[in-house]
Amino acid sequence: MSDREAMFKEMVRQFPDSPMGHFSLGRLLVDEKRWPEAVVALSNAVRLDPHYAAAIVALGDAHAGAGQKAEAKAAWERALATPHGSRDTSLQADLEQRIRDLEDF
């Protein structure tokens, strides 16, 4: 286990009701292509903050990495519906492209 992973796991242990630790751990796991673990961590972040657009996007990435296309698409569509997703045109364009790429894959 890396120092970063240990630090994020400690954040989750100390602050289990804060989505930030779960999100940070999940992003690390996505970066390491540890898809199933990333899905769990990011699902926890989204459960704790259902409008956390970055966590929802990362959850979609984890599902896509795990080959779960329907779940990835659903997460990215959910991210588009968040307050941030509905205002940020750059995020909208990025997510719409991810969804198209997923459908073409």
C-alpha positions, 0 to 999 in steps of 0.5 A: 500500500502506498503512502497516499493510499494509507493517508486516504484510508486514514481519512476515511477511518477518521471521517467516515461521513465526509465524502472527500476521503472516499473520493480521494481514495477512489480517484487514486484507485481509478488512477491505479486501475483498481476498478472494483475498489474504486467503484466501492470508494466512489459509491460511498462518496456519492452516497454521502453527497449525491450532488458531488459531480466530481465523484459521480464522474469518477464513479463513471470512470471506474465503471467504464474501466471495469467494463460496466458500460451501462453503469458508466453511462448512468453515472455520467448522465447523473453527473450532467444532472447535478447543479455543477453539471448543469452549469459547467459547459466544459464538463457537459462537453466532456461528459457528452463525449465520454458517453459517445465514446462509450457507445461507440466502443 
